[in-house]
């Protein structure tokens, strides 16, 4: 039973106030005391433990921590409470205070973000509190996605309903001068096989011979011989961890790395401008940087800073690696079958791994270690079987290796049907890798005719080897009736590149923007500002391949970077990430250089627990599909406003969805401010120079053939997005072409894109699969009649009559 604890908090001074348009009078925070409550479920708490009494924390101004009962250990536990979905507060201000305190402890600052108002009475219904580095309005901001959103319930309580804990920048600087007075404890780490078998080599400074402990909490690391008994478990590093000396910190980090599965190098050191003494040091993963072929630019590191007292404190930390951790012996001594049984009982089934042969007296993890807990498989299989009974088109597959379940893939009938219409561009979202994940949950996502994300399949990935991704792509290909994507957006990892080349040899692989940005930050941070400016200009402003190559080589020579392995690697792969090379490939208009939003947002990610996974997965999926149904309804029942009053506009207004028509209409209106000049003519071929009035730099070449009304523009918008650009529309106007040729109206952008006769019907799709697609399509249409018909008695009668008359024709 958790007792009640109270502490005083001095309100954190907020150096970055919210933007004016983000605030309203009720966002002001008073200086009085506040109070927030965490009500857990009547059966279980959010972490799956025993039900506890409601925990009430009285919060006063943030900053000073006053412990009423210094002997109560739980007071410190309350202070270290982390935000989670379902956490309740009496007011939105209390939610902000709580998030501000959490941010101060972790090492970042917060701002008040968007607010949302009720359509009924205009009252504030939800608020977002974001990291201070959210957005790009200031140079100091990095577009950080971290936030919490609180929503007002009917009871008046405010509940966290969305959360993103991952930051795209280093933490620690903001909070280093505001650390709580309470001494931090190492976070509680769940037992794993490694912890059971391998006792790390760390000793607390205060643990003296008689078993007493020092209140300082500073760790003094001492190396011990392998195989010693009774060693203390090694705590994971965290911001605020202290050491007596820099060497002690280095030895500690080495041992931590050894237990986890990577090696350490000594990185940068920083000196005082006053006396030249060392003020901080960085210890990095051995795969940091790209100076050697074995290095992959890993961003994991620990930085320690010297305090005035002479001790050293961890002030910056990144635990995430961009590579597989090394397979290592977790125990070196011989052990009996009884020992193995003890291991299995200790791990409690939470760590899924195959045990190697023991004839050598050593327990070794197999090279294909599964990162999915064994308890996930029975829960998922039960869910799959239930869904398969409800949905004849539901598909799932489990990779089996030597009798052990490994990777899992599944897709329902709607996802498979959607792939027949929108499977030309596929995003493999493996963003779980950005953080320390509980489960490696990945998704295949497409773009529908409303430019909304549409789910094309889900997976749990056992590991990140070429074999694993090859199995995943082959399984998706089989489930989607051999649909071959034209383009795939996925991470840059060599394993993924090789798997795509093997399974989809004709597809164009575009690298994920978040990964490109992360590697740029890692590799360009030591470069001068002038270089970074010229680098950005070369990447984003080059108009031709000749211009890009010339500018790139000039840049490398100017700054003497011919030996930079990372720059050479990126140049060799330029066709997979440089905008100039991507424009001619179809990506359904997904912007280059922008991070693609996760399909499930924060509802389902690498941190989602098993208990919450399936309900949150279904909730997030239904929410996305409800948004899609609304857009379908609007496109079929509402008319866009015509502005140009031209036949070509009316043609597209009838055919396109709202979203696509708006894009086309904007290009048509923009074309009026351009001038077209014929520069070449030979037979049926004409070439035009189209430029903006008053802007000599904004110009493009358009080539037109009268034989089959084919046209292409140097801007390549149609090739990239599937909608004709303003330059082509200007030429059509000059040639008095009043309707778009059929080849320039992509079926995937039409209002009825979902209901076209399946292209797969002519390409070898089985009758069973075709029937499943038709069942889903008819069910969706029937659902629309039901939804609309139940809004009033009159509409009910009309819908019923329509379906009754339709039924007569069918029978």
Secondary structure, DSSP 8 states (H G I E B T S, - for coil): ------EE------SS---GGG--GGG---SS-EEEEE---SSB-TTS-B----EEEEE-STT--EESSTT-HHHHHHHT----TT-EESSHHHHHHHHHHHHHHHT--EEEEEEEE-TTT--EEEEEEEETT-SSSSTT------EEEEEE-TTS-EEEEEEE---SS--STTTTT---SS----------HHHHH----B-BTT--TTS---TT--B------TT-SS-B------TT-EESSHHHHHHHHHHHHHHHT--EEEEEEEE-TTT--EEEEEEEETT-SSSSTT------EEEEEE-TTS-EEEEEEE---SS-----EEE-S---HHHHHHHHHHHTT-S---B---TTS-EEB-SS---S-HHHHHHHHHHHHHHHHH-TT-EEEEEEETTEEEEEEEE-HHHHHHHHHHTTEEEEE-GGGGS--SS-EEEEEEE-TTS-EEEEEEEE-S--SHHHHHHHHHHHHHHTTT---SEEEE---HHHHHHHHHH-TTSEEEE-HHHHHHHHHHHHTTS-HHHHHHHHHHHHH--SHHHHHHHHHHHHHHTT-TT-HHHHHHHHTGGGT-HHHHTTS--TT--TTS----TTTTSSSTT--HHHHHHHHHHHHHHHHHHHHHHHHHHHH-----SS--HHHHHHHHHB-HHHHHHHHHHHHHHTTEEEEEEEEETTEEEEEEEETTEEEEEEEEEEETTTTEEEETT-HHHHHSS--HHHHHHHHHTT--S--GGGS-GGGBTTGGGS--GGGGTT--HHHHHHHHHHHHHHHHHHHHHHHTS-HHHHHHHHHHHHHHHHHH-
